[in-house]
Every structure is written in structure tokens, then in C-alpha cells.
Amino acid sequence: MRRSRLAVYVTSLLLAAGAVLTGTAGAAQAATGPYVALGDSYSSGVGAGSYISSSGDCKQSTKAYPYLWAAAHSPSSFSFKACSGARTSDVLANQLGTLSTSTALVTLSVGGNDAGFSDVMTTCVLQSDSSCLSRINTAKAYVDSTLPGRLDSVYSAIAGKAPNAEVVVLGYPRFYKLGTTCVGLSETKRAAINGAADYLDAAVAKRAADHGFTWGDVRSTFTGHELCSGSAWLHSLNLLNIGESYHPTAAGQSGGYLPVLNSVL
């Protein structure tokens, strides 16, 4: 009996050690092998400035988290495909071309545009509390009924084209610090918008987990740096550059997104 227990114990130790070594090897491969960055404006770096001229309307920034990660880790190749305004259909149609069996790391954020992020913010800024809440409820209904299937299509395509890659799906931050005096939207609107971000993140995280992908939750790193915090890492409404409104600043990319990516690899 003693030998049996000892054998089981030793076997468990060996299996645990193997798992650690395998995980370390996987992390090392992700850090050095080909890296492909997919997704929407939160991944391309809209709002961070320093846009790469050749990226055109995609507004890929050298201060976006994918570019910063690649600069720090020197992967064997870096393909920056994330694009401003991208929906799941755009990722499928335009961003998967450089994925291959040799791809070691894929990152992406997508789903916000599908759910009507821009229209939600326009409605909430320009219209009443009730109109804002109604538009958010419409977005939530879409997240329930349609978005999961669209995310499944994207995630399945990524897994099919890059079966050996570590895939990290990053979410969206809450926009507002609540319970503080803040010029602009009412507390009701701010709370509802934050709730919508949570709702979207929960749906995206669930689909990512079901595909075996790693979830990167940025809400904790952005805590204390929301709009109305006095130290915001997000742009508020910018009438001179509407496209940058409600997107992370350069500090939001380096302090909000990059640490989360680093923590899961």
C-alpha cells in the first residue's frame, strides 16, 4: 500500500512538472514565433496617435499594444492586421491572410462594432436617458442573439488557419468612474454604458473560453483611469476628432492593454 501511494505521488509530481515545462515552452514559443495582431480599433490603436502612414484608414499605431508587445519581444515576424471600425465580418474577409500553421501568437479584440458601439455612444451623448437605455437594451439583445455566432465564425477560422497558435482575446474597459461629479452624461447613462461593457465582455469571454482561447480582461487595469476619474486613459467626446472619442489613449494602450497581454503569456 505504501509503495502504491508513493508511486501515485511520484507520478503526480512528474505530471505536474511536465505541465509546467509544457506551459513554459508554449509561452516561449508565443514570445518568439510569428505574431499576428487582429481586430478592431482598440487593437489597431485608434486614439493613441503615432499612426503608421501605410496603414491608412485602419489607423494602426506604434503605441498600440500589439506594436508595443512586438517591439519588446522581437517575434520572428509581426503582422499587424487590426483595423479601425472592424467587425467580425471584416476580420474574416480581410485580416486572416497571414495566419498559418507556424503562427505562434494571435491577439484580437472584436465584437464592439458588431454590437453597435458607435451608435450607442451617439445616442447616449445626444439623446435622453430613456433613449440611451433603450439603445443599450437593443445592443444587449444583439449580444445575446447574434454576436456569439459571429464570434464563433471568427474564432473557428483562426483555429483552422493557425492551429498551433496561442490565441489571446482581449476585452473592453468600462468607460466611466461612477459616484463622482462629472460634466457630461448623467450618472444613469454612465452606469448603463458601464453595464453594457460588462455585458459585452462576458459574452466575448464565454465564446473565447469555449474555443480554448485565453481571455484578457482589461477592466481591472483601467480601474481608476476611466472617464471622470481625473486620470483618464480614454478619450472623452472629441468634436475635433470624432473617431478618437471613447478610445484608449497611448497610456491606455501601454498601461491598460499591454500589461494584461503580458500577464497571460
N, C-alpha and C positions, 0 to 999 in steps of 0.2 A: 504493500500500500504506500509505504514511504517513497519507494522508487517511482511509483506511478505518479504521485503528486509532484515529485521533483522533476520528472520528465515533462509533465504538463507545464510546470513553472518555467523550465528552461526553454521549452518550445514557445511559450508566450513571449518570453524575453526576446528570442530570436525573431519572431514575427514582428514584434514592436520595433526592433532595431531595423528590420528590413523596410518597414513602413516609413520610418524616419529617413532612411537613406534614399528610398524612392522619392519621397517628397522633396528632399534636398536636391536630388538630381533633376526633378521636374522644375523646381524653382530656378536652378542654374540654367537649364535649357531655355526657359522663358526669358531669362535675363540676357542671353547671348545669341539666341537664334533669331530668325526673321520675325519682325514685328509688324503687324498690320493694324492701323487705327481706323475704326469705322464710326459711323454715327452722325449725329446732328450737330447743331451749333454749340451745344455745351461741350462737345468733344473737339470741334474744329477751333474753338477759342474765340467765338464772337464776343466782343466786349473786352477782350484782353489787349487789343492793339497789336502792333508789330505784325501785320498780316503779310503773308508771303505773296508777292505780286503775281506769281504764276498761278496761284490758287483762285484768282478771280472772285466771282460771287460766292464761292464756298467759304471765303474768309478764314483760311487756315492760319493760325497764329503761332509764332515761335515761342509764345508764352502760354500756349495751351498745354494741358497736362501730358498728352501723348508726345509732343515735341520735347518737353522738359524731361520726361522719362527716358526717351531715346538718347538725348544728349548726355544724361547721367550714366546710362548703362551700355551704350555703344553696341546695340544689337547688330548682327551680321548684315541686316538690311532693315530699312524702315520705310513703310509705305503708308503715307498719310492720306486717307481717303475720306475722312469725316467732312461733312459739308453743311453749311448753314441752310436751315429750312428742311433738312432731310426728314422724310417719313420712312416708314418701313418699306414701302414700295420703292423708294429711291435707293435705299441700301441694297435691295435685291437687284435692281436694274443697273446700278452704276458703281457700286463700291466693292464688289466681291472678286473682281478680276485678278487681283494679286494673291489671293489665298491659294495655298497648295498644301500638299502633304508635308512639306518641310516647314510650314509656318509654325513658329513656336509660341507666339503670343498674339492674341486678338483682344482689343478693347473696344467697347462701344457704349454709347447712350442713345437710345431711340425710343419713341413712343409718345413723347410730349406733343410733337406736332400732329401726330395722328389724332390725339385726344382733343385737339383744338386749343392748345396753349395760348396762341396769339389772340384768338377770338375771345377767350375767357378774360384775358387781361384787358383787352379793349373794352369789353362790356363792363367789367368791374370798375374801370377808371372813368368811363364816360356816363354810365347809367346808375340807376338806383340800387340800393341794397337788394331789393327783391329780384331785380333783373340779373344782378350778379349771381345770386344764389341759384336762380333758375338755370342760368347758363352753365354753372358748375355742375348742377344735377344732370344736365344733358351730357356733359363731358364724362361724368361718372358712369352714366348708363352706357356710353360707348366703351369705356374701360371694361365694363362687365361683359358686354355682349360681343364686341368685335375685336378689341385690341389683343386679347390672348391668342386668337387665331393668327393674327398678323405677326405677332412676336414669334409664334411657333414657326411660321414660314421662314422668318429671318434666321432664327437660331438653328433650325434644321439645315438650312442652306450652308451656314457657317460650318456646322459639324461635318457636313458632307464634303465640303471643299478643303477643310483644314482639320482632319480627324485627330491629329496629334497635337493640336494647339491647346494651350491654357487659355480659356476664354473668360474675360472679366467684364461683366455687365455693370456699369455704374449708373446710379440713380440721379435724382434731382434734389436740390436743397429746399427746405422751407424758405419762403421769401421774407417773412415778417417776424420781428420781435413783437410779442403781444404785451399788453398791460403797461404800455408806456405812451406818453404823449407824442404824437407823430402827425405832422401835417400831411394831408392827402386822404387816403382811403379810410373809411370808418373801421372801427375795431371788428364789426360784424364781417365786413368784406375781407379784412386781413386774416381773420380766423378761418373763414371759409376757404380762402386761397391756400392757406397752410394745410387745411384738411384735405384739399384736393391733391396737393403734392404728396401727402402721406398715402392717399388712396391709390394714386398712380404708382408710387414706389412699391407698395405692397403687391400690386398686380404684376409689375415687371419682375420683382424679386421672385415671385412664385413661379413664373414661367422660366426664369433663368435657372432656378433650382431644379425644376423638373427636367431640364435638359442637361443637368450636371455641370452647369457653369457656375463660376464664382460671382457672388454678389458684392458690389462695393457701395456701401451706404454712406453718402456724404453728409447726411443731416447732422451728425454729431460734430464733424469738423467745422461746419458752418454755424453751429450754435454760438451765439454771441457776436456773430458777424452778419446777421440778417439786416434787411432794411429796417430802419427805425432804431437800430442798436447804437448808433453813433460811431460804429466801426464796421460799416457795411462792406462786404465782399461781393455785392451785387449792385448793378446799376439800377437806379430808380427810373421813372419815366424821363426819357431824354428827347425833347422835342427837336433838338438839332441833329440827333442821330437815333431815329426811332428803332432801328434794327438792333442797337445795343441795349435797349431797355430790357430790364429784368434778366440780364445775363451776367455771369460771373466776371468780375474784374480780373486783372492779372494776378492780384493777391488771392482771389477766389480759386483760380486755377492752381497756383503754387501752394497755397495754404489749405485749400478745401478739397480739391480733387487729387492732387499728386500724392499727399500722404496716405490717402485711402488706397490708391493703387499700390503704393509701396508696401502697405501693411498686409495685403493679401497675397503678395508674391514672395 
